[in-house]
Amino acid sequence: MTPDNTVSDTTGAGRAGSHDLQDVAKRNLWLHFTRMSAYGASDVPVIVRGSGVYVYDNHGKRYLDGLSGLFVSQVGHGRTEIAEAAARQASELAYFPLWSYAHPRAVELAGRLAELTPGDLNRVFFTTSGSEAVESAWKLAKQYFKLTGQPARYKVISRDIAYHGTSMGALAVTGLADIKYPFEPMTPGGVRVPNTNFYRAPGFAAGSLEDFGTWAADEIERAILREGPESVAAVYVEPVQNSGGCFPPPPGYFERVREICTRHGVLLVSDEVICAFGRLGYYFGSSRYGYQPDIITFAKGLTSGYAPLGGMAVSDALMEPFLSGQSTFLHGVTFAGHPVSAAVALANLDIFEKEDLLGNVRANEGAFRATLEKLLDLPIVGDVRGDGYFYGIELVKDKATRETFSDDESERLLRGFLSQALFDAGLICRADDRGDPVVQLAPPLICTQEHFDEMERILREVLTEAWGRI
Ligand SMILES: Cc1ncc(COP(=O)(O)O)c(C=O)c1O
């Protein structure tokens, strides 16, 4: 039980007053992927409101939201028209399941998404999160192959360091050993192949981007052949791999991956939990790079975070075996396609259209890149990479040799200094060392040059200080 914190104030602290919030947060709240010991002596950061590309903490301090929360807030914060759509829906029909029933907003949203997805991805299965979407795609692949006479196909191939979620199935697709180890044994079937990090390409493939892409795609085929094609159900790829710091695909890579999957009867799942809904200037990242997936998984930006919602869009061919007789996809979750979330998603997509947010990203992405590339004059900045409004900045100890930091230095640099210093300087972004140390940026799609300049200025100050501390 918590004490009764009824003190109210104007900082957005709500039932708990601003002072009590700290106490209660430290006593009762468990933050995700967070070393809670870090808050023994220091405050838990508490964000209380947002407006446009900025958010504010409980002391009234302003931060540029350079990560859209967690790759989520595409249209920015404080959009009352989305809040109103949510309120209208909650009054009309707050909840009904998609188990055997439909409700109007889920129907409308499925229809709208089917128009936006590439090719024949016309069937939408909703979830509440990205992990559920990734896991649903795997379950669908397994059941589809059982129904179509290939019951041995259950394995999934994904790329080194790729993050695909945390539930046990999604974790088996994820390529990050450190976050899997405590939960072993894993769901069987996860197979790893190289990612498209050209900055860290092995020597024999580092000569040209095209050759590197061919090699990386062919590694997928080698894995399929090694495992036995009859045992492989799906290949999971993100259009731009997030974890490791934004690896865009080399030219021709996805074309080749598509050919390989088709040749071996393996499903191509495009995990667009981050890369859909404008992050790369298109509704779907696969459209930007011109490949046709069999399944797209999505979440995050679909609602810009005004309510949780995820899902997968599936090809007509995959749906086909479920359209006759007694076949049923034996899978579902209570809150998937929640009416309020679906209404929110529709209002969010209305804003995309009204304000031409895809156009804004396409018009400004070059300027975003050019502004971030100014940082390459700093000795600590080894690489700036990404596309659209999605960038990673790799930090190195030695630019000439591309030497990275030791685990100890990384710990001191990222956890001991950078994350807090960037936050203190008013920029929310992500300092991460899931692969090599990177700072990641994925700002709301409404950002323009003034915001790019603000990000660059803060990064320059903080990275300069970080270099001085090494
Ligand atoms: C590519 C990708 N897939 C899946 C997930 C899992 O999504 P969620 O956190 O909504 O479960 C994420 C989350 O960041 C992601 O980036």
The ligand as an SDF file (V2000), in Angstrom:
LIG
                    3D

 16 16  0  0  0  0  0  0  0  0999 V2000
   12.2090   -3.4920  -34.1230 C   0  0  0  0  0  0  0  0  0  0  0  0
   11.4570   -3.7240  -32.8450 C   0  0  0  0  0  0  0  0  0  0  0  0
   10.6900   -4.8000  -32.7330 N   0  0  0  0  0  0  0  0  0  0  0  0
    9.9830   -5.0420  -31.6070 C   0  0  0  0  0  0  0  0  0  0  0  0
   10.0400   -4.1870  -30.5360 C   0  0  0  0  0  0  0  0  0  0  0  0
    9.2510   -4.4790  -29.2960 C   0  0  0  0  0  0  0  0  0  0  0  0
    8.2060   -3.5520  -29.1450 O   0  0  0  0  0  0  0  0  0  0  0  0
    7.5000   -3.3450  -27.7360 P   0  0  0  0  0  0  0  0  0  0  0  0
    8.4530   -2.6700  -26.8270 O   0  0  0  0  0  0  0  0  0  0  0  0
    6.2970   -2.4880  -28.0760 O   0  0  0  0  0  0  0  0  0  0  0  0
    7.0820   -4.6920  -27.2560 O   0  0  0  0  0  0  0  0  0  0  0  0
   10.8240   -3.0410  -30.6120 C   0  0  0  0  0  0  0  0  0  0  0  0
   10.9010   -2.0950  -29.4920 C   0  0  0  0  0  0  0  0  0  0  0  0
   11.6540   -1.1570  -29.4800 O   0  0  0  0  0  0  0  0  0  0  0  0
   11.5720   -2.8050  -31.7950 C   0  0  0  0  0  0  0  0  0  0  0  0
   12.3660   -1.7300  -31.9150 O   0  0  0  0  0  0  0  0  0  0  0  0
  1  2  1  0
  2  3  1  0
  2 15  2  0
  3  4  2  0
  4  5  1  0
  5  6  1  0
  5 12  2  0
  6  7  1  0
  7  8  1  0
  8  9  2  0
  8 10  1  0
  8 11  1  0
 12 13  1  0
 12 15  1  0
 13 14  2  0
 15 16  1  0
M  END
$$$$
